[in-house]
Each structure stands twice: as C-alpha cells, then as structure tokens.
C-alpha cells in the first residue's frame, strides 16, 4: 500500500530495439530492450490503462497484469517467445480498477497474486503452470471492502517450492504477515510491537523479508523459515526502512527515507552489515531518490530512481557496486512518467513497465 507511489492495444508484435543505455560505470554497455503490450490492454492514459510487467523468472517468462478499455485488471503470462496467456482468477470482479493482479512467478511457472471480488474484498490465488487456479484466504482476513488477503511484492513472493508470502488485512483494517506453505497451510505473523506488517519477499529456503510499523516508525524484518524474527533499521533512517527482496543467501535490499523524505538504497548482508547507496542522477527532493526492488543470486539489484523532475528511470547495481541506468524506448519524460524496473532473474534479465508521454503503461524486458 505504501508502495503505490511506484506501483500505481492488442499486441501486434513485440518491438525489439537495441539502444545505447546511460551507464555510469560502463559507458560502452549495450543491452536489448523488448517492449510489449498484452492482448486486450487499454490505451487510455487518463485512467492508467495498459500493460504492467512485474516479474521475470529464470526461463525468461514474465508475469504481470493489464488494465483494459473498461479499466478492469487481468493477469497475464508472457512466454519467452513472446506469446501471451491472459487469465482471471475465479470470482474476480469486472468493475473498473478491480480484477486480477499477478506479482510472483517462480521457476516452475506458478504465478501468485490477488484479486478483488464484487465487494472489493481481496483474495490470494496461485496459478499452476497447467493453468489451474487455486484461491485462498489467510485466517483472520477481513471481509469488508479494502480488506482481505494480499500476496504482493516483487519476484520472490513465491519461491521455487511454491511457498507464498504477503499480508492480510483484518476486520479492523490492520495488516499482518502470512506465509502459505506449498501444501496450503497458512501461518500468520507479526514482529513484536507491530501495528502493521507487510512482507514483500521470500527466498528458496523460506526466509521472508518486509517491513512493519510500530508507534514510532517503520522497520525492516527478516523471518527465518522456523519463525525466528530479526528486526533492523538502516542507519540514518528517519522515515522508515523498507526491505523489498531477499536473495538465496539471505541478503536483503530495499530503501529507507531520511529526515527530508529523500530515499536511498540499502543492502543488508546475512551477518547484518548494512551498506547504503544512491544511484547517480537520483533527485534529492521529497519522495525522490533510489528505490531498489529485486536482487538475484549473483547480488545484482534492479530498481527505480526518481530524478529531480520526478521522472522515473531503471537501474542495475552489480555485485561490485557498479551502477547502470536505463530507460525503456518510448518512456515518457514528464513528472510521474518513465521506466519502472521491478523483477530480475538469475541471468540478469530485468522486467517491468514504462509509462509513455500519454500516460499509457507498457511492459518491457531488458536482456
């Protein structure tokens, strides 16, 4: 919910363009960026229609969701060859701004996310590689509009074994963390003192990261598969520590806000050592800065930075700390527009979306 800043046309052919990217540490670096629109995606920028890529798995498949001409959301799976499968969870609403969202895609091809029903209550789902969809609700999830179950985050909300993390909102509109085992058992959790818990990533051994807020601030946490909880704050954090992803070794990445509401990236090693960083070109105004989103097993991070004009751009941070920035072809250059990189796979392919000059969303993958 806090991440709505970052997170809120029939496909004729995928457009592949080789472009020279803006690279801080490797000016000769070149990459292939493929842009795409899912079948049925709307083209009205005034209501934010289009295609939103969220995650790419090791085989290069991409999941995400569209907003159609009636502003209804639908999940999609884009295979590496560019073919699309559009799907809706059973019971998903067909009202504007509701429907099916996809946020996780594992190496087995299982997709996780949530959908809104006709009463605006949210429910989790997992879609198996064969297309079978199983819906679920966390115990204690509320049943009024805006409440329910939310598997929500980046590439790692579902791990290779099929364990899923997210949060649920209870009848008092309080958020709590949950983990759903591959067999379907759901366990809720909160760090001590939490008034709101939001997990965003799970690694292959079941370790979960996310943030929670208490009476004073928001903090990061790491929850081991057995339930042991470790909490932390980034030094200099005065407006919240936001972990977004965790790699197989237990390394966490995310962002934190300073006293001026400027955001910076961080990397937390398994031993608790924290390194902070800023991408060159990131703005220093309120709600500007560096927003890491995902990390792969090699330690490469992808994410978004907001410049001084509030335009978004993608970045990659290699394991040695070298940064490469990039923009998808066709990305808009006005405030709120630009390139939003969210998922990264084991080979370094990055997926996300861009907003063009008319406010329409389009997917991309950068190889």
C-alpha positions in Angstrom: 0.0 0.0 0.0 2.9 2.3 0.9 4.4 1.5 -2.4 1.6 2.8 -4.6 4.0 5.7 -5.5 5.9 3.2 -7.6 3.5 0.7 -8.2 0.2 2.8 -9.4 -3.9 -2.4 -27.6 -3.8 -5.6 -28.9 -0.2 -6.9 -29.3 0.7 -6.9 -33.0 4.4 -7.7 -32.4 7.0 -7.3 -29.7 9.2 -4.3 -30.6 12.9 -5.2 -30.1 15.2 -2.2 -30.1 18.9 -2.2 -29.3 19.7 1.0 -27.5 22.7 2.6 -26.0 21.9 2.9 -22.3 23.1 5.5 -19.9 25.8 3.7 -17.9 27.7 5.4 -15.1 30.4 2.8 -14.8 30.4 1.1 -18.2 29.6 3.7 -20.9 30.0 1.2 -23.7 27.5 -1.2 -22.3 24.7 -2.2 -24.6 21.5 -4.2 -23.9 18.4 -5.3 -25.8 15.2 -3.9 -24.5 12.0 -5.5 -25.8 8.8 -3.6 -25.2 5.3 -5.2 -25.4 1.6 -4.8 -24.9 -0.6 -7.7 -23.7 -3.7 -8.5 -25.8 -6.7 -6.5 -24.6 -4.7 -3.9 -22.8 -6.4 -0.5 -22.9 -4.8 2.7 -24.4 -6.4 5.4 -22.3 -3.6 7.1 -20.4 -6.1 9.3 -18.4 -7.0 6.2 -16.3 -3.7 4.5 -16.4 -4.6 1.7 -18.8 -2.1 -0.6 -20.4 0.4 -3.4 -19.5 2.2 -3.7 -16.2 5.1 -6.3 -16.1 6.1 -7.2 -12.6 8.3 -10.2 -12.6 10.6 -12.4 -14.8 11.6 -16.0 -13.9 14.8 -17.9 -14.8 13.4 -19.1 -18.1 12.6 -15.5 -19.2 8.8 -15.8 -18.8 7.2 -12.6 -17.5 4.0 -12.2 -15.4 2.0 -9.1 -14.7 -1.4 -7.6 -15.3 -3.3 -5.3 -17.7 -5.9 -2.7 -17.3 -8.3 -3.0 -20.2 -10.5 -0.4 -22.0 -13.0 -0.6 -19.1 -10.3 -0.2 -16.5 -10.6 -3.8 -15.4 -7.4 -5.7 -14.4 -6.4 -9.1 -15.9 -3.4 -11.3 -15.2 -1.0 -12.3 -18.0 1.9 -14.7 -18.6 4.3 -13.8 -21.4 6.4 -16.7 -22.6 10.0 -16.2 -23.6 8.9 -16.5 -27.3 6.5 -13.5 -26.9 3.2 -15.4 -26.7 0.6 -14.4 -24.2 -1.8 -16.1 -21.9 -4.5 -13.8 -20.3 -6.3 -15.1 -17.2 -8.7 -14.1 -14.4 -9.0 -15.7 -11.0 -12.4 -17.3 -10.3 -14.7 -14.7 -8.7 -12.6 -11.7 -9.8 -14.7 -8.5 -10.1 -15.3 -6.9 -13.5 -15.7 -3.5 -12.1 -13.3 -0.7 -13.0 -10.0 -0.7 -11.2 -10.6 -4.1 -9.8 -9.9 -7.6 -11.1 -6.8 -9.9 -11.1 -3.2 -8.9 -10.4 -0.1 -11.0 -10.7 3.1 -10.3 -8.7 5.0 -13.6 -8.4 6.3 -16.1 -10.9 8.6 -19.0 -9.9 10.9 -21.2 -11.8 8.2 -23.9 -12.1 5.9 -21.4 -13.8 3.5 -20.9 -10.9 2.0 -17.4 -10.6 0.9 -15.8 -7.4 -1.1 -12.6 -6.7 -4.5 -11.4 -5.6 -7.9 -10.4 -7.0 -10.8 -8.3 -5.9 -14.3 -9.7 -5.7 -17.6 -7.9 -6.4 -17.5 -6.5 -2.8 -13.9 -5.1 -3.2 -12.6 -7.8 -0.8 -9.2 -9.2 -1.8 -8.2 -12.9 -2.0 -5.0 -14.6 -2.8 -4.5 -17.1 -5.7 -1.8 -19.3 -7.1 -2.0 -20.4 -10.8 -0.1 -23.6 -11.6 1.9 -24.0 -14.8 -1.0 -26.0 -16.3 -3.4 -23.1 -15.7 -5.2 -24.5 -12.7 -6.0 -21.6 -10.3 -6.4 -22.1 -6.5 -7.7 -19.3 -4.5 -7.1 -18.8 -0.7 -7.7 -16.5 2.2 -5.5 -16.1 5.2 -7.1 -17.0 8.6 -8.3 -13.7 10.1 -8.6 -11.8 6.9 -11.4 -9.2 6.9 -14.4 -9.5 4.6 -15.2 -5.8 4.0 -14.1 -3.7 1.1 -10.4 -3.0 1.2 -9.7 -5.9 3.5 -8.7 -9.5 2.7 -5.6 -11.3 1.5 -2.7 -9.7 -0.5 0.1 -11.7 -1.9 2.0 -8.7 -3.1 5.6 -7.8 -3.7 8.4 -8.5 -6.2 9.8 -11.5 -8.0 10.1 -13.5 -4.8 6.7 -13.6 -3.2 6.5 -17.2 -4.4 9.7 -19.4 -4.1 10.7 -22.4 -6.2 8.9 -24.8 -3.8 5.7 -22.8 -4.1 5.7 -21.1 -0.7 3.9 -17.7 -0.9 4.2 -14.7 1.3 2.1 -11.5 1.6 -0.1 -9.8 4.1 -3.7 -9.9 5.1 -5.9 -7.0 6.4 -8.2 -8.0 9.2 -11.7 -6.7 10.2 -10.1 -3.8 12.0 -8.1 -2.9 8.8 -4.8 -3.9 10.4 -2.2 -5.6 8.2 -0.5 -8.8 9.3 2.1 -11.0 7.6 1.5 -14.5 6.4 3.3 -17.4 4.7 1.4 -20.1 2.8 3.2 -23.4 2.6 3.3 -25.4 -0.7 0.6 -27.7 0.8 -1.7 -24.8 1.5 -1.2 -24.3 5.3 -1.2 -20.6 6.1 0.6 -19.1 9.1 0.2 -15.5 10.2 2.9 -13.5 11.9 3.8 -10.1 13.2 7.1 -8.8 14.7 6.8 -7.8 18.4 5.1 -4.3 18.7 3.9 -4.3 15.1 0.8 -2.2 14.3 1.1 -3.1 10.6 3.2 -5.9 8.9 3.9 -6.2 5.2 6.2 -8.9 3.9 7.4 -8.5 0.3 9.9 -11.3 -0.4 10.7 -14.9 0.3 13.8 -16.9 -0.8 14.2 -20.5 -1.7 14.7 -21.6 1.9 11.6 -19.8 3.1 13.2 -16.8 4.7 10.9 -13.8 4.4 11.7 -10.0 4.5 9.5 -7.0 4.7 8.6 -4.1 7.0 6.5 -3.4 10.0 5.4 -0.2 11.6 5.1 0.5 15.3 4.1 3.6 17.2 7.3 5.4 16.3 8.5 4.4 12.8 8.6 1.6 10.2 11.4 -1.0 10.5 12.7 -3.9 8.5 12.5 -7.6 9.5 13.9 -10.9 8.4 11.8 -14.0 9.4 13.5 -17.4 9.2 11.6 -20.4 7.9 11.2 -21.6 11.5 9.7 -18.4 12.6 12.7 -16.7 14.3 12.3 -12.9 13.7 15.2 -10.4 13.4 14.3 -6.7 13.1 16.6 -3.9 11.9 16.8 -0.2 11.0 19.1 1.3 8.4 21.4 3.9 10.0 20.1 7.4 9.1 16.5 6.1 8.7 14.1 8.6 10.0 11.1 7.9 7.7 11.0 4.1 7.5 13.1 1.1 6.5 11.5 -0.7 3.5 13.1 -4.1 2.6 11.8 -5.3 -0.8 13.6 -8.6 -1.6 15.9 -11.3 -0.3 18.3 -13.5 -2.2 19.1 -17.2 -1.6 22.0 -16.3 0.7 19.8 -14.1 2.9 21.0 -10.7 1.5 18.2 -8.1 1.7 17.7 -5.0 -0.4 15.3 -2.1 -0.2 15.1 1.6 0.6 14.9 4.0 3.5 13.8 7.6 4.0 15.9 10.3 5.6 14.8 13.3 7.6 14.0 15.2 4.4 11.9 12.3 2.9 14.6 11.6 0.4 15.0 7.9 -0.3 18.2 5.8 -0.5 19.0 2.2 -1.3 20.5 -0.3 1.1 22.0 -3.8 1.1 21.9 -5.8 4.3 24.3 -8.8 4.4 23.3 -12.0 6.2 25.5 -11.0 9.1 23.5 -7.8 9.5 26.1 -5.4 7.9 24.3 -2.7 6.0 25.6 -0.8 3.0 23.7 2.3 1.7 23.9 3.6 -1.8 22.4 6.2 -4.2 22.2 5.9 -8.0 23.8 8.8 -9.8 21.1 11.1 -11.1 18.6 10.4 -8.3 16.8 13.5 -7.1 17.2 14.9 -3.6 13.8 16.4 -3.1 10.9 15.0 -1.1 10.0 11.4 -2.2 12.7 11.4 -4.8 15.8 9.1 -4.7 16.7 5.5 -5.1 14.3 2.6 -4.7 15.8 -1.0 -5.1 13.2 -3.6 -5.9 14.7 -7.0 -6.5 18.0 -8.9 -6.1 19.2 -12.1 -7.9 21.5 -14.8 -6.6 24.6 -13.0 -8.1 23.8 -10.0 -6.0 22.7 -7.8 -8.9 19.9 -5.4 -7.9 17.4 -3.7 -10.1 15.0 -0.9 -9.2 13.8 2.6 -9.9 15.3 6.0 -9.2 13.3 9.3 -9.3 15.2 12.3 -10.7 14.9 16.0 -9.7 12.0 16.3 -12.2 10.1 13.3 -10.7 10.8 11.2 -13.8 11.5 7.5 -13.2 14.4 5.5 -14.6 15.6 2.0 -14.2 18.9 0.9 -12.8 21.0 -2.2 -12.2 23.6 -2.4 -9.4 26.2 -5.1 -9.9 27.6 -7.1 -7.0 30.7 -4.9 -7.1 28.6 -1.8 -6.7 28.8 -0.5 -10.3 25.6 1.1 -11.4 24.0 1.1 -14.9 20.9 3.3 -15.6 18.5 2.8 -18.4 15.2 3.9 -19.9 12.8 1.8 -22.0 12.3 3.1 -25.5 9.2 5.3 -25.6 9.2 6.1 -21.9 7.7 9.5 -21.0 9.8 12.3 -19.6 7.2 14.2 -17.6 6.6 14.0 -13.8 5.3 10.6 -12.8 6.3 9.0 -16.2 9.3 7.0 -17.1 10.7 3.5 -16.6 9.9 1.2 -13.6 12.2 -1.8 -13.3 10.9 -4.4 -10.8 12.0 -8.0 -11.4 15.4 -9.6 -12.1 16.1 -13.2 -12.9 19.2 -15.4 -12.4 20.7 -14.3 -15.8 20.2 -10.6 -15.1 17.2 -10.0 -17.3 15.1 -7.2 -15.9 11.3 -6.8 -16.3 8.9 -4.0 -15.5 6.9 -1.4 -17.3 7.1 2.1 -18.6 4.6 5.0 -18.8 4.7 6.9 -22.0 4.0 10.5 -22.7 0.3 9.9 -22.8 0.1 8.1 -19.5 -0.3 4.6 -21.0 1.5 1.7 -19.5 3.6 -0.8 -21.5 5.7 -3.8 -20.4 9.4 -4.3 -21.1 12.2 -6.8 -20.6 15.8 -5.8 -20.7 18.2 -8.7 -21.6 
